[in-house]
Each structure stands twice: as C-alpha cells, then as structure tokens.
Amino acid sequence: QVRLVESGGGLVQAGGSLRLSCAASGIIFSINAMGWYRQAPGKQRELVATIASGGSANYLDSVKDRFTISRDNAKTVYLQMNSLKPEDTAVYYCNAEANRRNYWGQGTQVTVSS
C-alpha cells in the first residue's frame, strides 16, 4: 500500500504564496507521474499540475506562470503557488501513479481571501 501525505495548505491573502508538499511512503516498486488536483465547493475535481518522472510538467492554463510543480526525488512533489487568487480556493489533492496503480492523498485546504 502506498500512502501520500500532504502538507502546506492554509489561509493566505490574495497575492500571497503557499508551498504544498506531498511525500509518498510505503512499499513502492515504481513511481511515475505525480501531481496536484483541486476541488472547490460545488465543482468537479480538476488537474492543477503534473510532473513526470523525467521532469516534464503540465499545468492548468489558469495557473501557468503562477504555480510551479517540482520533485526533489522520486517520492516527493511540491507545488509552489504564487500570486494566489480567491478562485484558487479549494482542497488540493496529491496524486501519484505508483506500482501501476493510482493513489490519492487526503487533501489539504487552501483558502485565499480577497
């Protein structure tokens, strides 16, 4: 079983920054892409950013140039969020493709006040 533990959410004013972290643990034979999704109240979960094991990244259009996804090893992924806007308010979930299965973290709340 693979476990994903997120940290770094919180309350910030518009224009501020937050950094989310996600660490994978457990028996991991292989881990490929990792990423971040978010879900705002009353909305569907959406992909925010993903990063492949080789380092290539993809972003939701509305966060490009503000958010940066990175990995410092095969099992830890970060999301640096700058110039935050109230519409970025959501629960952010870490996702990982590990051992040929898809895993989710428990989610961390990000609230941006105007």
Backbone torsions as a table, in degrees:
resi	resn	phi	psi	omega
1	GLN	NA	137.0	178.6
2	VAL	-106.0	135.7	179.3
3	ARG	-118.4	136.2	176.6
4	LEU	-114.7	126.0	-178.9
5	VAL	-119.3	120.1	-178.3
6	GLU	-100.0	155.4	173.4
7	SER	-154.9	163.7	173.3
8	GLY	107.7	-3.8	178.2
9	GLY	-72.6	174.9	178.4
10	GLY	160.2	-165.5	-179.0
11	LEU	-106.0	131.7	-179.7
12	VAL	-144.6	151.9	176.5
13	GLN	-79.0	156.0	177.5
14	ALA	-55.6	136.6	-176.9
15	GLY	93.3	-10.8	-179.4
16	GLY	-83.3	-174.7	-176.6
17	SER	-132.1	151.7	171.8
18	LEU	-143.0	154.1	175.6
19	ARG	-126.4	121.1	177.4
20	LEU	-96.4	144.6	176.3
21	SER	-126.8	150.4	177.8
22	CYS	-145.0	122.9	179.4
23	ALA	-116.1	131.4	177.4
24	ALA	-94.6	137.9	178.0
25	SER	-140.6	169.7	-178.2
26	GLY	112.2	-165.7	179.5
27	ILE	-85.8	104.4	-175.1
28	ILE	-119.2	114.8	177.4
29	PHE	-89.7	-34.7	178.6
30	SER	-153.3	145.2	177.1
31	ILE	-141.1	126.2	-175.3
32	ASN	-106.2	-113.9	-177.1
33	ALA	-71.2	146.1	170.7
34	MET	-127.8	155.7	-177.7
35	GLY	-166.2	179.6	179.1
36	TRP	-126.0	135.0	173.3
37	TYR	-122.3	163.6	175.5
38	ARG	-142.6	154.7	178.4
39	GLN	-139.4	117.6	176.9
40	ALA	-92.2	158.0	-179.3
41	PRO	-55.7	129.9	177.6
42	GLY	77.1	5.4	-179.0
43	LYS	-121.7	162.5	177.4
44	GLN	-77.9	155.1	175.7
45	ARG	-66.9	136.4	-179.7
46	GLU	-129.6	150.9	178.7
47	LEU	-75.0	131.5	177.6
48	VAL	-99.3	-51.0	-179.4
49	ALA	-161.7	147.3	174.0
50	THR	-133.5	155.2	177.2
51	ILE	-139.3	128.4	-179.6
52	ALA	-78.8	167.0	179.8
53	SER	-61.5	-26.5	178.3
54	GLY	-83.5	-7.8	175.9
55	GLY	106.4	-9.0	179.6
56	SER	-72.4	141.7	-173.4
57	ALA	-126.0	152.0	174.3
58	ASN	-131.7	148.1	-175.7
59	TYR	-133.9	151.1	166.8
60	LEU	-63.8	137.3	-175.1
61	ASP	-54.5	-39.4	-173.8
62	SER	-72.2	-9.7	179.8
63	VAL	-112.3	-6.5	178.4
64	LYS	-56.9	142.8	-179.9
65	ASP	73.6	-3.4	175.5
66	ARG	-118.1	-35.3	-178.3
67	PHE	-109.2	147.4	175.8
68	THR	-134.7	125.8	176.8
69	ILE	-99.6	143.0	-179.6
70	SER	-151.8	162.9	176.3
71	ARG	-133.8	135.4	177.6
72	ASP	-104.2	-7.7	170.0
73	ASN	-159.8	-172.6	-174.3
74	ALA	-71.6	-15.9	-169.3
75	LYS	-118.5	2.3	-178.0
76	THR	-129.3	130.6	179.7
77	VAL	-128.2	147.0	-178.7
78	TYR	-124.5	156.4	171.1
79	LEU	-133.9	107.9	175.8
80	GLN	-88.2	121.0	-176.1
81	MET	-116.6	115.6	179.5
82	ASN	-114.8	163.7	178.2
83	SER	49.2	48.2	-175.8
84	LEU	-65.2	145.8	-179.3
85	LYS	-120.6	155.9	177.9
86	PRO	-54.7	-32.3	-179.9
87	GLU	-72.6	-5.7	173.1
88	ASP	-83.2	-6.2	179.3
89	THR	-61.4	125.7	-177.3
90	ALA	-178.7	171.0	166.3
91	VAL	-88.9	127.3	-178.4
92	TYR	-102.2	129.9	-177.5
93	TYR	-116.1	135.6	172.9
94	CYS	-85.4	144.6	179.3
95	ASN	-134.8	143.6	178.1
96	ALA	-145.2	141.3	171.3
97	GLU	-96.4	105.9	-176.9
98	ALA	-133.9	140.0	179.8
99	ASN	50.9	36.9	177.5
100	ARG	64.7	22.5	176.4
101	ARG	-131.1	163.3	-178.8
102	ASN	-104.1	129.3	-178.5
103	TYR	-124.4	151.9	179.6
104	TRP	-127.0	147.2	170.3
105	GLY	-83.0	179.5	-176.0
106	GLN	-82.6	-14.2	178.4
107	GLY	97.4	147.5	176.1
108	THR	-135.4	134.5	-175.4
109	GLN	-80.3	131.1	171.6
110	VAL	-118.9	121.9	179.7
111	THR	-123.4	123.9	-179.3
112	VAL	-113.3	118.0	-179.3
113	SER	-92.5	149.1	-178.3
114	SER	-90.9	NA	NA
